[in-house]
Amino acid sequence: MLIYVPKLTNRLGYTLNVIFHNVLHVDFEITTDAETFAQRDDAVLCYGPQREGDRAVWVKSCDLLFQTTIEEQEPHPFVSDGVHALFPVYGRDLDFPFDLLAATFYMVSRYEEYLPHHTDMHGRFVARESIAYQEGFLRTPVVDQWARMIERKINERFPDTHFQRHRYDLLTTIDIDAAYCYKHKGAFRTMAGFVRDLFLRRDTAEVRRRWRVITRREDDPYDTFDYILDQKERHPGNPMVFFVLLADYGMFDKNISYHNDEFCQLIKHLGDYAKIGLHTSYASFNNPDLVETETQRLADITHRNIVRNRSHFLRLQLPETYRTLLHAGIRHDYTMGYAEEPGFRAGISVQFPFYNLERDSEMPLTIHPFSLMEGTLKRYHNMQPEEAWEVYKELMDNVKAVDGTFCCIWHNENLCDDFGWQGWRQVFEQMLDYSDELKTRN
């Protein structure tokens, strides 16, 4: 497949790679020679201000992908044939009413996060600041939709063009913020727990329960790992990644000590059945030295190179956070999503490479976006399990419609069927069952 562009820039090459490699899974070549393009039988797409070739599909361009600086943009959102669109174009004989490539780049580069914006108390870009939230398409993987529009138009003009169809997939990720509720907290934290339960909460039942767990007469409620692995075994073919917090104890970092032998054995055990990644701590936010320290801790436990990460509290600041991760050897990050809203922060469901707008270049870091975290629905939207399941189903259906990847976040402690999380195991199992069903549909 040959694509014509009048000028090849870093932004344009990157965007074509995201659309045709990451979403459509097809090989392509790029030429800036109009004469060569006109002579090739596989000349299928022209991108530029003017059409080249009689039959080629034309995406009329705006200026964004030919710029090299970060400037205030006016994407002028609108809806065309039921599809949300950005960067409208005008003229005769258009194949598309908007610049799909510029719209794609604007979303996946997170251009709006480099412009002035408000952050929350944790320093995070919030959903309500995004154009996707404001225009009502946050729950739709619009980038996947736009890529499929290009695919359909090319197939209409060039029926012999072959696109390797990506099948719908599920990626379940588990954050281990607190491996255990009562066990292995150390003498001071354990005593403080007893004092809090007995004198502040006056909850003698909780005191007794804590004692039974510590004395190993009862299982720790957060120890849901056998249940999680059992569900993974019941649904083969669904990849799973565990992200482990190995921070020094702090206000927002309260996991078990990385020196604890049983905790280390748990991490090794999980690594036998799934991929393991680092859950960089709240305290390590844009702190290269601390990120390196925590990465090395996990490497020492697993005896593996650590290349995957998700930031605790989903703290992400572009491009600083990704620059810090790259410095520590991380090559895959799973933080791209919102804590307070379900949906597609970058407008895309599948993995894609990180583009550093400040350097105006692609970087060797793969971003795995997620669209839903269970805590979002319960803590931010106060949903019951039955209501939450409808959101899961909506997002999974939206991903299936574009044959993308539904990536979600769960926490081991929230699958304990206790502490207000009763009924959420059923949602977890419904998700896995429904995903298996979606995979059987054409």
C-alpha positions in Angstrom: 0.0 0.0 0.0 1.4 3.3 -1.1 0.6 6.6 0.6 1.3 10.0 -0.9 2.2 13.1 1.2 3.6 16.4 -0.1 6.0 16.6 2.8 6.9 13.9 5.4 7.2 15.3 9.0 7.7 13.4 12.2 4.1 14.1 13.2 2.7 12.8 9.9 4.9 9.6 9.9 3.9 8.9 13.5 0.2 9.3 12.8 0.3 7.1 9.7 2.1 4.5 11.8 -0.6 4.6 14.5 -3.5 4.3 12.0 -2.1 1.7 9.7 0.2 -0.3 12.0 -1.4 -0.1 15.4 -5.1 -0.1 14.4 -5.4 -1.5 10.9 -2.4 -3.9 11.0 -1.3 -3.3 7.4 2.1 -2.6 5.8 2.5 0.6 3.9 5.0 2.8 2.2 5.2 6.6 2.0 6.2 8.7 -1.0 6.5 12.4 -1.6 6.9 11.9 -5.4 3.5 12.6 -7.1 4.7 11.0 -10.3 5.7 7.7 -8.6 2.4 7.7 -6.8 0.5 8.1 -10.1 2.3 5.1 -11.7 1.8 2.6 -8.8 -1.1 0.2 -8.8 -1.2 0.1 -5.0 -1.4 3.9 -4.7 -4.4 4.1 -2.4 -4.2 7.1 -0.2 -3.3 10.8 -0.7 -2.9 13.1 2.3 -2.5 16.8 1.5 -4.2 20.0 0.7 -4.9 18.8 -2.9 -5.8 15.4 -4.4 -3.2 13.4 -6.2 -4.2 10.4 -8.4 -7.6 9.8 -10.0 -8.7 6.9 -7.8 -6.8 7.4 -4.6 -8.7 8.0 -1.4 -8.1 11.6 -0.4 -7.8 13.0 3.2 -7.6 16.7 2.8 -5.1 18.1 5.3 -5.1 21.0 7.7 -1.8 22.4 9.1 -1.4 20.5 12.3 0.8 17.7 11.0 3.1 20.0 9.2 3.8 22.1 12.2 6.7 21.6 14.6 5.7 23.8 17.6 3.1 23.5 20.3 0.4 26.1 19.6 -3.2 26.7 20.7 -5.4 24.7 18.3 -9.0 25.1 17.2 -10.2 21.6 16.4 -13.8 22.8 15.9 -15.6 19.5 17.0 -18.7 18.5 15.1 -20.7 15.3 14.3 -20.8 13.8 10.8 -23.1 10.8 10.0 -23.2 10.0 13.7 -19.4 10.1 14.1 -17.7 12.7 16.3 -15.0 14.6 14.3 -12.4 17.2 14.7 -10.6 19.6 12.3 -13.2 20.0 9.6 -12.1 20.6 6.0 -14.0 22.2 3.1 -14.0 21.9 -0.7 -15.3 19.8 -3.6 -15.0 16.0 -4.1 -14.0 15.3 -0.5 -13.8 11.7 0.7 -14.0 12.9 4.3 -15.4 16.1 5.8 -12.5 16.3 8.3 -8.8 15.7 8.6 -8.8 12.3 10.2 -5.0 12.2 10.5 -4.8 15.5 12.3 -7.7 14.5 14.6 -5.9 11.2 15.4 -2.7 13.0 16.2 -4.4 15.5 18.4 -6.0 12.7 20.5 -3.2 10.2 20.8 -0.4 12.7 21.3 -2.6 14.2 24.1 -2.0 17.6 22.6 -4.4 19.3 24.9 -2.4 18.1 27.9 0.6 20.2 26.8 -1.5 23.4 26.7 -2.5 25.3 29.9 -5.1 23.3 31.9 -6.3 22.8 35.5 -5.2 19.8 37.5 -6.7 18.1 40.6 -5.2 17.7 44.0 -2.9 14.9 42.8 -1.5 16.9 39.9 -3.6 15.0 37.3 -5.2 16.2 34.1 -8.9 15.7 34.7 -11.5 14.4 32.3 -13.7 17.5 32.3 -10.8 19.4 30.8 -10.7 17.2 27.8 -12.5 17.8 24.5 -13.7 14.2 24.5 -15.6 14.8 27.8 -16.9 18.2 26.8 -18.2 17.0 23.4 -19.6 13.7 24.7 -17.4 11.1 23.0 -15.2 10.1 25.9 -16.7 6.6 26.0 -16.1 6.1 22.3 -12.8 5.0 20.8 -13.0 7.6 18.1 -9.5 7.0 16.7 -10.3 3.4 16.0 -13.5 4.6 14.4 -11.6 7.1 12.2 -9.1 4.4 11.1 -12.0 2.0 10.2 -13.5 4.8 8.1 -10.3 5.0 6.1 -10.2 1.2 5.8 -13.7 1.1 4.4 -13.1 3.8 1.9 -9.9 2.2 0.6 -11.8 -1.2 0.3 -14.5 0.5 -1.7 -11.9 1.9 -4.2 -9.4 -1.0 -4.0 -11.2 -4.2 -3.2 -8.0 -6.2 -3.6 -6.4 -4.4 -0.7 -6.0 -6.7 2.2 -6.3 -5.6 5.8 -5.4 -8.1 8.5 -8.3 -7.9 10.9 -7.5 -7.3 14.5 -9.9 -9.3 16.7 -11.5 -7.9 19.9 -9.4 -8.6 22.9 -9.6 -8.2 26.7 -6.7 -7.1 28.9 -7.3 -7.4 32.6 -4.9 -5.6 34.9 -4.7 -5.9 38.6 -3.2 -3.2 40.8 -1.8 -4.4 44.1 -2.0 -1.3 46.3 -2.4 -3.4 49.4 -1.6 -7.1 49.2 -3.0 -7.8 52.7 -5.5 -6.1 54.9 -4.1 -7.3 58.3 -1.1 -9.5 57.7 2.5 -8.4 57.6 1.9 -4.7 58.5 4.6 -4.6 61.1 4.3 -4.1 64.8 3.5 -0.4 64.8 0.9 -0.5 62.0 -0.7 -3.6 63.5 -1.0 -2.0 67.0 -2.3 1.2 65.5 -5.0 -0.9 63.7 -6.1 -2.5 67.0 -6.2 0.8 68.7 -8.3 2.4 65.9 -10.7 -0.5 65.8 -11.1 -0.7 69.6 -11.1 2.9 70.8 -12.1 5.0 67.7 -14.5 2.7 65.8 -15.5 0.6 68.9 -15.7 -2.3 66.5 -14.9 -5.4 68.6 -15.9 -7.7 65.7 -13.1 -6.1 63.6 -10.6 -6.5 66.5 -11.4 -10.2 66.7 -11.2 -10.6 62.9 -7.9 -8.9 62.8 -6.5 -11.1 65.5 -7.8 -14.3 63.8 -6.0 -13.3 60.5 -2.8 -12.4 62.2 -2.8 -15.7 64.1 -3.5 -17.5 60.8 -6.9 -18.9 61.9 -8.6 -17.0 59.1 -7.6 -15.9 55.6 -6.8 -12.3 55.0 -9.7 -10.6 53.1 -7.4 -8.9 50.6 -5.8 -12.2 49.7 -7.9 -12.8 46.6 -5.1 -13.9 44.4 -6.1 -17.5 44.2 -9.6 -16.4 43.2 -8.2 -14.1 40.5 -5.9 -16.8 39.1 -8.8 -19.3 39.1 -10.8 -16.9 37.0 -7.9 -16.4 34.6 -7.7 -20.2 34.3 -11.5 -20.4 33.6 -11.1 -17.9 30.8 -7.9 -18.9 28.9 -6.5 -16.6 26.2 -7.1 -13.5 28.2 -3.8 -11.8 29.2 -3.4 -10.4 32.7 -0.9 -8.1 34.2 -0.3 -7.4 37.9 1.2 -4.1 39.0 2.9 -4.2 42.4 3.5 -1.3 44.7 6.9 -1.5 46.3 7.1 1.9 47.9 8.4 3.2 51.1 5.5 3.7 53.5 3.8 7.1 53.1 0.5 8.9 53.2 -0.6 7.5 49.9 1.7 4.4 49.7 0.7 1.8 52.2 1.5 -1.6 50.8 3.4 -4.4 52.5 7.2 -3.9 53.0 9.2 -5.2 50.0 11.5 -6.9 52.6 8.6 -9.3 53.7 9.4 -12.8 52.5 5.7 -13.9 52.1 5.0 -10.8 50.0 8.0 -11.5 47.8 6.9 -15.1 47.4 3.5 -13.9 46.4 4.9 -11.7 43.7 7.0 -14.6 42.3 4.0 -16.9 42.4 1.9 -14.4 40.4 4.7 -14.0 37.9 4.4 -17.7 37.1 0.9 -17.2 35.7 0.8 -13.6 34.5 3.0 -10.6 33.6 4.3 -8.5 36.4 4.8 -4.7 36.3 5.8 -2.0 38.7 3.2 0.2 40.4 5.4 3.3 40.8 4.5 5.0 44.0 2.7 8.3 44.7 6.0 9.6 46.2 8.0 8.8 43.1 5.9 11.1 40.8 8.5 12.5 38.4 11.3 11.5 40.7 13.8 9.6 38.5 15.9 8.4 41.4 13.0 6.9 43.3 11.5 5.3 40.2 14.8 3.6 39.5 15.0 2.4 43.1 11.5 0.9 43.0 12.2 -0.7 39.6 15.3 -2.3 41.0 13.4 -3.7 44.0 11.0 -5.5 41.7 13.8 -6.7 39.5 15.6 -8.1 42.6 12.4 -10.0 43.7 11.5 -11.4 40.3 15.0 -11.7 38.8 13.6 -10.2 35.6 14.1 -7.0 33.7 11.2 -4.7 34.6 9.7 -3.0 31.5 6.0 -2.4 32.5 4.5 0.2 34.8 1.4 1.8 36.0 1.6 4.9 38.2 -0.1 4.8 41.6 -3.2 7.1 41.8 -2.8 7.2 38.0 -0.5 10.2 38.3 0.6 11.2 34.9 2.1 14.4 33.6 3.2 14.8 30.1 5.9 14.5 29.0 7.7 14.5 32.4 6.3 11.2 33.7 7.1 9.3 30.5 10.6 10.8 30.3 11.2 9.6 33.9 10.0 6.0 33.1 12.1 5.8 30.0 15.1 6.8 32.1 14.4 3.8 34.4 14.2 1.3 31.5 10.4 1.1 31.4 9.1 0.4 27.9 5.4 -0.2 28.5 3.1 2.1 30.5 -0.5 1.4 31.4 -1.5 4.7 33.1 -3.3 6.3 30.2 -6.9 6.8 31.5 -8.9 8.8 34.0 -9.5 8.1 37.7 -12.8 9.9 37.8 -14.5 9.0 34.5 -14.7 5.9 32.4 -13.6 6.3 28.8 -10.8 6.6 26.3 -8.4 9.4 27.4 -6.4 9.2 24.1 -9.5 8.3 22.1 -8.0 4.9 21.2 -8.4 1.4 22.6 -5.2 -0.3 21.3 -1.6 0.2 22.3 0.3 3.0 20.6 3.8 4.6 20.8 4.4 7.7 22.9 5.0 11.0 21.0 6.8 13.7 22.9 5.4 17.0 21.6 8.2 18.9 23.3 10.8 17.0 21.3 8.5 16.6 18.3 9.5 13.0 18.0 8.3 9.4 18.8 9.8 7.8 21.8 10.5 4.1 22.6 7.6 3.7 25.0 4.4 1.9 24.2 1.2 3.2 25.8 -1.5 0.7 26.8 -4.6 2.8 27.4 -7.3 1.6 29.8 -11.0 2.7 29.6 -12.4 1.6 33.0 -11.4 1.1 36.6 -13.8 -0.4 39.1 -13.1 2.3 41.7 -14.2 5.0 39.3 -17.7 3.6 39.2 -18.0 3.0 42.9 -16.0 5.8 44.5 -16.6 8.6 42.0 -20.0 7.7 40.7 -21.4 5.8 43.7 -22.7 3.0 41.5 -24.0 -0.3 42.7 -22.7 -3.5 40.9 -25.8 -3.7 38.7 -25.4 -0.2 37.4 -21.6 -0.7 37.0 -22.1 -3.7 34.9 -24.1 -1.6 32.4 -21.1 0.7 32.0 -18.7 -2.3 31.5 -21.1 -3.7 28.8 -21.4 -0.3 27.1 -17.6 0.1 26.8 -17.0 -3.5 25.8 -19.6 -3.2 23.1 -18.0 0.0 21.8 -14.6 -1.7 21.7 -16.0 -4.7 20.0 -17.6 -2.4 17.3 -14.0 -1.4 16.2 -12.4 -4.8 17.0 -10.2 -3.1 19.6 -8.8 -4.0 23.0 -10.8 -3.5 26.2 -8.3 -2.8 29.0 -9.6 -2.4 32.5 -8.2 -2.0 36.1 -9.2 -4.1 39.1 -7.7 -4.2 42.6 -7.2 -7.4 44.6 -8.7 -5.7 47.7 -11.9 -4.7 45.9 -12.5 -8.3 44.9 -12.8 -9.4 48.5 -16.6 -9.3 48.5 -16.4 -7.3 51.7 -15.9 -3.7 53.0 -18.7 -2.4 50.8 -17.5 -4.3 47.7 -20.2 -7.0 48.0 -21.4 -8.0 44.5 -18.4 -6.7 42.6 -17.0 -10.2 42.1 -20.1 -10.9 40.0 -19.3 -7.9 37.8 -15.7 -9.2 37.4 -17.1 -12.6 36.3 -19.7 -11.1 34.1 -17.0 -9.1 32.4 -14.9 -12.2 31.7 -17.9 -14.2 30.5 -19.1 -11.4 28.2 -15.7 -11.0 26.8 -15.6 -14.6 25.8 -18.9 -14.2 24.1 -17.8 -11.2 22.2 -14.8 -13.1 20.9 -17.1 -15.6 19.3 -19.0 -13.0 17.3 -17.9 -12.1 13.8 
